[in-house]
């Protein structure tokens, strides 16, 4: 009997995530986090929404290129630069439109929304009505109660980071594995029927 793996797609609101991690004094490793969120499931795609500094576009290119080379679908636009030099970039509309478009075409079983922004609560409800499971991944300190209640499940990123850090030496090996799987865009779980012969 074929083993069924749930198909998931993740949408990462980078600035919401990075700010919350910085405020908690935590290190953000997107590659390791993606592996954690998709473990035991069939990862279709990971979208990352990240702005660039319009005053220093070249300074952002290395990080954006790193994400692309590691299989992330990078969506970007100019950010607003705050007086303290940090960037503010709102991607709510872009994320919502991409989710609506993507689920109609790829039909994932699960959408993982990596953000605690309560503005996404109506979107979570919309997805659930259409039979898509919604999981929210965020730090407890930045998770909107409205969003938590609208989703099917909640992934505590504080606990996730502790598990990732305890894995320690496994993370570089995971990064290498991502590079060897078509840039990580389609990770075929062991035992999955890919429709291709070896």
C-alpha positions as CSV (number, residue, x, y, z in Angstrom):
1,X,0.0,0.0,0.0
2,X,1.3,3.5,-0.9
3,X,2.2,5.7,2.0
4,X,0.4,9.0,1.9
5,X,2.4,12.1,2.8
6,X,0.5,15.3,3.5
7,X,1.5,18.0,1.0
8,X,2.4,21.3,2.6
9,X,3.4,24.8,1.5
10,X,4.9,27.4,3.9
11,X,4.5,31.2,3.6
12,X,7.1,33.1,5.7
13,X,6.5,36.7,6.7
14,X,10.2,37.4,7.1
15,X,10.1,40.8,8.8
16,X,7.4,39.8,11.2
17,X,9.4,36.7,12.1
18,X,12.9,38.3,12.2
19,X,11.7,41.2,14.4
20,X,10.1,38.8,16.9
21,X,13.2,36.6,17.1
22,X,15.4,39.6,17.6
23,X,13.2,40.9,20.4
24,X,13.5,37.5,22.1
25,X,17.3,37.3,21.6
26,X,16.9,34.2,19.3
27,X,18.9,33.3,16.2
28,X,16.8,32.7,13.1
29,X,17.8,29.9,10.8
30,X,15.3,29.6,8.0
31,X,16.8,26.5,6.5
32,X,16.6,24.6,9.7
33,X,13.2,26.0,10.5
34,X,11.9,24.8,7.1
35,X,13.2,21.3,7.8
36,X,11.5,21.3,11.2
37,X,8.2,22.4,9.8
38,X,8.2,19.9,6.9
39,X,9.5,16.8,8.7
40,X,7.6,13.7,7.8
41,X,5.6,15.6,5.2
42,X,5.9,16.5,1.5
43,X,7.1,20.0,1.2
44,X,5.9,21.6,-2.1
45,X,7.3,25.1,-1.7
46,X,8.4,27.6,0.8
47,X,7.7,31.3,0.0
48,X,9.7,34.0,1.9
49,X,8.5,37.6,1.7
50,X,11.4,39.9,2.4
51,X,12.0,43.6,1.6
52,X,15.2,45.1,0.5
53,X,16.8,48.4,1.5
54,X,16.3,50.8,-1.4
55,X,19.4,52.7,-0.3
56,X,21.5,49.6,-0.3
57,X,20.0,47.1,-2.8
58,X,23.3,45.3,-3.3
59,X,23.7,44.7,0.4
60,X,20.6,42.5,0.4
61,X,21.5,40.5,-2.7
62,X,23.8,38.0,-0.9
63,X,21.1,37.0,1.6
64,X,18.4,36.8,-1.1
65,X,20.7,34.7,-3.3
66,X,21.4,32.4,-0.3
67,X,17.7,31.9,0.2
68,X,17.1,31.2,-3.5
69,X,20.0,28.8,-3.7
70,X,18.6,26.9,-0.8
71,X,15.3,26.4,-2.5
72,X,13.2,29.2,-1.1
73,X,10.8,31.1,-3.4
74,X,11.9,34.7,-2.6
75,X,9.3,37.4,-3.0
76,X,10.6,40.9,-2.5
77,X,10.0,44.6,-2.9
78,X,11.5,47.9,-1.6
79,X,11.1,48.4,2.2
80,X,10.7,51.5,4.2
81,X,13.8,52.4,6.2
82,X,13.1,53.3,9.8
83,X,15.2,56.0,11.6
84,X,17.1,53.3,13.5
85,X,18.1,51.7,10.2
86,X,15.7,48.7,10.4
87,X,13.4,47.8,7.6
88,X,9.6,47.8,7.6
89,X,7.9,46.0,4.7
90,X,4.3,44.9,4.8
91,X,3.5,41.9,2.6
92,X,0.0,41.1,3.8
93,X,-1.7,41.6,0.5
94,X,1.0,39.8,-1.5
95,X,0.9,36.8,0.9
96,X,-2.9,36.6,0.8
97,X,-3.0,36.7,-3.0
98,X,-0.2,34.2,-3.4
99,X,-1.9,31.8,-1.0
100,X,-5.2,32.0,-2.8
101,X,-3.6,31.5,-6.2
102,X,-1.3,28.7,-5.0
103,X,-3.9,26.5,-3.3
104,X,-6.1,26.6,-6.3
105,X,-3.3,25.3,-8.5
106,X,-1.2,23.0,-6.3
107,X,-4.0,21.9,-3.9
108,X,-1.8,21.4,-0.8
109,X,-3.3,19.6,2.2
110,X,-1.7,22.1,4.7
111,X,-0.7,25.7,4.6
112,X,1.9,26.7,7.2
113,X,1.7,30.4,7.9
114,X,4.9,31.6,9.5
115,X,3.6,34.8,11.1
116,X,1.7,35.9,14.2
117,X,-0.1,38.7,12.5
118,X,-3.8,38.8,13.3
119,X,-4.6,40.3,9.9
120,X,-4.3,36.8,8.5
121,X,-7.2,35.4,10.7
122,X,-9.8,35.8,8.0
123,X,-7.5,34.2,5.5
124,X,-7.1,31.2,7.8
125,X,-10.8,30.8,8.1
126,X,-11.2,31.1,4.3
127,X,-8.7,28.3,3.8
128,X,-10.3,26.0,6.3
129,X,-13.7,26.5,4.6
130,X,-12.1,25.1,1.4
131,X,-10.7,22.0,3.2
132,X,-7.1,23.2,3.7
133,X,-5.6,22.7,7.1
134,X,-3.9,25.9,8.5
135,X,-1.0,25.8,10.9
136,X,0.4,29.0,12.3
137,X,4.0,29.1,13.3
138,X,5.0,31.9,15.6
139,X,6.6,32.9,18.9
140,X,4.0,33.0,21.8
141,X,4.9,36.6,22.5
142,X,3.9,37.8,19.0
143,X,1.0,35.5,18.2
144,X,-2.4,37.1,17.7
145,X,-5.1,35.3,19.6
146,X,-7.5,35.9,16.7
147,X,-5.1,34.1,14.3
148,X,-4.5,31.2,16.8
149,X,-8.2,30.6,17.1
150,X,-8.8,30.8,13.3
151,X,-6.1,28.2,12.5
152,X,-6.3,24.4,12.9
153,X,-3.0,24.2,14.8
154,X,-0.2,26.2,16.3
155,X,3.5,25.6,16.2
156,X,5.4,27.2,19.0
157,X,8.6,28.5,17.4
158,X,10.3,29.1,20.7
159,X,10.1,25.4,21.4
160,X,10.9,24.6,17.8
161,X,14.2,26.6,18.0
162,X,15.1,24.7,21.2
163,X,14.7,21.4,19.4
164,X,16.6,22.7,16.3
165,X,19.5,23.9,18.5
166,X,19.6,20.6,20.4
167,X,19.9,18.8,17.1
168,X,23.0,21.0,16.5
169,X,25.3,19.0,14.2
170,X,22.5,17.7,12.1
171,X,21.6,21.1,10.7
172,X,24.6,21.4,8.2
173,X,23.9,18.0,6.9
174,X,20.3,19.0,6.3
175,X,21.4,22.1,4.4
176,X,23.5,19.9,2.1
177,X,20.6,17.6,1.6
178,X,18.4,20.6,0.6
179,X,20.9,21.6,-2.0
180,X,20.9,18.1,-3.5
181,X,17.2,18.0,-4.0
182,X,16.6,20.4,-6.9
183,X,17.2,23.4,-4.6
184,X,14.7,22.0,-2.1
185,X,11.7,23.0,-4.2
186,X,10.3,19.5,-4.2
187,X,11.5,17.3,-1.3
188,X,10.4,13.7,-1.9
189,X,9.9,11.9,1.4
190,X,11.3,8.4,1.7
191,X,8.7,5.9,0.4
192,X,6.6,8.5,-1.5
193,X,5.4,7.6,-5.0
194,X,7.0,10.2,-7.2
195,X,5.8,8.8,-10.5
196,X,9.4,8.6,-11.7
197,X,11.5,5.5,-12.0
198,X,15.1,5.6,-10.7
